[in-house]
Amino acid sequence: MFLKAHSAFGSDQQDQEQAAQADSNKKDYLQVAKACGEAIWKRGLIKQGYSLCHGISGNAYAFIRLYKATKERKYLWRARSFADFIFDYGKHGINDSKDRPMSLFEGLSGTVYFLDDILNYPKKAKFPCLDL
């Protein structure tokens, strides 16, 4: 969400003072988004599951969004590192049992969607239903 704020501010500003404030806001939001990325890197391989909703795949999309916003390759590498972890699906002792095990957001479908994005279209990857 901080990346959404980063991209939104400053687009319709009329005078220089407002434009300068908007530019400052954009930089602030980007810094917060980067700090969130660092927290995800440190804690993102969670034991809750592999899903988009509250799992490793969803966390990896944060790195893809950061890569798109900054063009810093480390974020793309981090997303791919999470994908490498997912390729050993079922070998980590993660309890991935969900109410809807094949659904897009809670289940395997979203994990497969992420893997397809990161392997085939990493620079064009889009979180389902959010990045339209």
C-alpha positions as CSV (number, residue, x, y, z in Angstrom):
1,M,0.0,0.0,0.0
2,F,2.9,2.4,0.6
3,L,4.0,1.8,-3.0
4,K,0.5,2.7,-4.1
5,A,0.8,6.0,-2.1
6,H,4.3,6.5,-3.6
7,S,2.9,6.3,-7.1
8,A,-0.2,8.4,-6.5
9,F,1.2,11.5,-4.9
10,G,2.3,14.4,-7.1
11,S,0.4,13.6,-10.3
12,D,-2.1,16.5,-10.2
13,Q,-0.2,19.2,-8.4
14,Q,-0.7,22.8,-9.6
15,D,2.0,25.0,-8.1
16,Q,5.7,24.5,-7.2
17,E,5.1,24.4,-3.4
18,Q,2.5,21.7,-3.7
19,A,4.7,19.8,-6.2
20,A,7.7,20.0,-3.8
21,Q,5.5,18.7,-0.9
22,A,4.1,15.9,-3.1
23,D,7.7,14.9,-4.1
24,S,8.7,14.8,-0.5
25,N,5.7,12.6,0.3
26,K,6.5,10.2,-2.5
27,K,10.0,9.8,-1.2
28,D,8.8,9.2,2.3
29,Y,6.3,6.6,1.2
30,L,9.0,4.8,-0.9
31,Q,11.3,4.8,2.2
32,V,8.6,3.2,4.3
33,A,7.9,0.7,1.6
34,K,11.6,-0.2,1.5
35,A,11.6,-0.6,5.2
36,C,8.6,-2.9,5.0
37,G,10.5,-4.9,2.3
38,E,13.4,-5.3,4.7
39,A,11.1,-6.6,7.4
40,I,9.6,-9.1,4.9
41,W,13.1,-10.2,3.9
42,K,13.9,-10.9,7.6
43,R,10.6,-12.5,8.5
44,G,8.9,-13.4,5.3
45,L,9.5,-17.2,5.1
46,I,6.6,-17.7,7.5
47,K,5.4,-21.1,8.7
48,Q,1.7,-20.1,8.0
49,G,1.8,-21.3,4.4
50,Y,2.7,-20.7,0.8
51,S,-0.4,-18.8,-0.2
52,L,-1.0,-15.3,-1.5
53,C,-3.3,-14.3,1.3
54,H,-1.1,-14.8,4.3
55,G,1.9,-16.8,3.0
56,I,5.2,-16.8,1.3
57,S,3.9,-16.1,-2.3
58,G,2.1,-13.0,-1.1
59,N,5.2,-11.8,0.6
60,A,7.2,-12.3,-2.5
61,Y,4.9,-10.0,-4.5
62,A,6.0,-7.2,-2.2
63,F,9.5,-7.6,-3.6
64,I,8.2,-7.6,-7.2
65,R,6.4,-4.3,-6.5
66,L,9.6,-2.9,-4.9
67,Y,11.6,-3.9,-7.9
68,K,9.1,-2.2,-10.3
69,A,9.2,1.0,-8.2
70,T,13.0,1.2,-7.7
71,K,14.5,-0.9,-10.4
72,E,16.9,-2.3,-7.7
73,R,17.7,-5.9,-8.8
74,K,18.0,-7.1,-5.2
75,Y,14.2,-7.1,-4.9
76,L,13.8,-9.3,-7.9
77,W,16.5,-11.6,-6.5
78,R,14.6,-11.7,-3.2
79,A,11.3,-12.7,-4.9
80,R,13.2,-15.4,-6.8
81,S,14.7,-16.6,-3.5
82,F,11.2,-17.0,-2.1
83,A,10.2,-18.9,-5.3
84,D,13.2,-21.2,-4.8
85,F,12.0,-21.9,-1.2
86,I,8.5,-22.7,-2.6
87,F,9.9,-25.2,-5.1
88,D,10.6,-27.4,-2.2
89,Y,6.9,-27.4,-1.4
90,G,6.0,-29.7,1.5
91,K,9.6,-30.2,2.7
92,H,9.7,-27.3,5.3
93,G,7.3,-28.6,7.9
94,I,4.8,-25.8,7.0
95,N,1.2,-26.6,7.8
96,D,-0.4,-25.5,4.6
97,S,-3.9,-26.9,5.3
98,K,-6.5,-24.3,4.4
99,D,-10.3,-24.2,4.3
100,R,-10.0,-23.8,0.5
101,P,-6.8,-25.6,-0.5
102,M,-7.1,-24.9,-4.2
103,S,-8.4,-21.3,-4.1
104,L,-6.5,-18.3,-5.5
105,F,-5.8,-16.5,-2.3
106,E,-5.6,-19.2,0.3
107,G,-4.6,-22.2,-1.7
108,L,-2.3,-23.7,-4.2
109,S,-3.7,-21.8,-7.2
110,G,-2.2,-18.5,-6.0
111,T,1.1,-20.2,-5.3
112,V,1.2,-21.5,-8.8
113,Y,0.2,-18.1,-10.2
114,F,3.1,-16.5,-8.4
115,L,5.6,-19.1,-9.6
116,D,4.4,-18.6,-13.2
117,D,4.8,-14.9,-12.8
118,I,8.3,-15.0,-11.3
119,L,9.5,-17.6,-13.8
120,N,8.0,-16.3,-17.0
121,Y,7.1,-12.6,-16.5
122,P,8.9,-11.2,-13.5
123,K,9.1,-7.6,-14.8
124,K,5.4,-7.7,-15.8
125,A,4.2,-9.7,-12.8
126,K,1.0,-8.4,-11.1
127,F,-0.6,-9.4,-7.9
128,P,-4.0,-10.8,-8.8
129,C,-6.9,-8.4,-8.5
130,L,-4.8,-5.6,-7.1
131,D,-2.6,-4.6,-10.0
132,L,-5.1,-4.3,-12.9
